[in-house]
Amino acid sequence: MAFKILSTTDVHGNLLAYNFVNSSVANKGLSRFSTFLKEERLKGKVIYVDNGDINQGTPLVTYANANLKENLVAKALNYLNCDFINIGNHDFNYGNEFLYNYVKENNAKCITNNVKYKNEKLGNTNIVEIDNKKIALIGVVTDYIDHWENPNNLQNLEILNVFETVKNSVENVRNKVDYVIVFYHGGFERDLESGEPTENLTGENVGYEICDKISGIDVLVTGHQHRTLTGKIKNTLVIQCGDGCSTCMEIVFDENISVNLKDISNFEIDLDMEEMFKKVLDETEKWLDIEIGSCNKEMYISNTKAAQLEKHSITSFINKIQKETMDADISACCLFEVMPGFGKKLRYRDIILNYPFPNTLVLKEMSGQNILDYLTQLSTYWIVKDDKIDINPKFLYPKREMYNYDLLDGIEYTMNISKSGKNFISDVKVEGEDINLEKKYKLVLNNYRATGGGNFSLFPQLKTLKEDTRDIAEVLIDYVKENNYVEIEDKNNIKLKIVE
């Protein structure tokens, strides 16, 4: 008799089938997955595992995490009778106590094997028995978290090496069970077929290495990269689904094991589940609609690439506030693909939807040469294709990383995008003067980039002058509320030019 494991990953706060941009029904969310899960359970034995990155990503969980005592995500997973949880990197965003309480409030058992809280493991390998078959469930989260996360959020926490944890865990259980399933909140650093690197081998993603060098794993369930894939590396089946809970992953145990991606976007909404969260949803909507100030122009975004090519006004808005808040000479920010932009009237909704990630601000001391090196690396985002400037495919596949292109204010520069592929920077001026390669400048940027996120390895080595512990969304909100009105002057300070 066949039985299944179903897994969600990178739900990112989408507990409900709800779109906060226009307050409409969405084709995603755990409340749709709930209907699918109930139907599957009627057919036979199902184990449900969430693979992490679920506590962050929508205004609903942002509001709940700040205002409710109970963990809203744990409440949702308990409603779904979730069996096991793994932890994702974004689940660390609210600090060690929040993370511990999330695990504690879940009826599901935590299987995250490589995280210690106050020297005690947050989770452990679990062995379940179904139809006389024993299955080991091993959980790990990318150990690259130290490079991004605010150090305050990692107090009392220790993240152990992923590869070693998986290797030791598999060796401990392989002879005791029929199947070994590893849940890894991380992705693949190499092409599944050729084994060629698809990103810098920093250790953020080690899915390929796990399958290549550790024998005895039947299935590796992955996440983090928001990719949609199934495949096989040596003798291990691999699977990953996209973010937002419009799809989920299925492992079927029959005569053979198989892995499948399941589209749950068209399943009916579980209205009983949504009713449980109606009160907090209404509170969230009321909070989001409170007007906090205004600005001098509309800044809606319809196309992220066009907004990057033309330096959209919203980057000037963010950079102005960052620069003034941190008393910087230069400010850098990126555009996220989820940004809808906003009109002249500013509400909480407008800021939170445009900056949904819990980044913080860091002020770095940089020489003129450091800045030139930074701009040169940023320019690799662009290539020349059909005599037009286009996005370098490596920023779109295997993972879309449009957020790894920063736009700067307080400085003028020209990116010369070369047909030969060797881009270079020219005409760099700060405060109207040519950049001095020896001079020290103060540059503000988000903590993800400041800690080297996006493979910007120069930043961790540079002197940190100060940090702001508030989320950037909170910084933007506080500025708008304090000033009531924000005036943005669009400056053509970034030029892109095709050269031979």
Beta strands, then each sheet from edge to edge (+ up, - down):
strand 1: 3-8
strand 2: 18-19
strand 3: 24-25
strand 4: 46-50
strand 5: 84-85
strand 6: 109-110
strand 7: 115-117
strand 8: 120-121
strand 9: 126-130
strand 10: 133-141
strand 11: 157-159
strand 12: 179-185
strand 13: 219-221
strand 14: 229-233
strand 15: 236-240
strand 16: 247-253
strand 17: 257-263
strand 18: 291-295
strand 19: 330-334
strand 20: 345-347
strand 21: 361-367
strand 22: 382-385
strand 23: 388-391
strand 24: 406-409
strand 25: 411-418
strand 26: 424-430
strand 27: 433-434
strand 28: 440-446
strand 29: 464-468
strand 30: 485-486
strand 31: 494-499
sheet 1: 6+ 5+ 4+ 1+ 16- 17+
sheet 2: 2+ 3-
sheet 3: 8+ 7- 11+
sheet 4: 9+ 10- 12- 13- 15- 14+
sheet 5: 20+ 18- 30-
sheet 6: 24+ 19- 28- 21+ 29-
sheet 7: 22+ 23-
sheet 8: 27+ 26- 25+ 31+
end
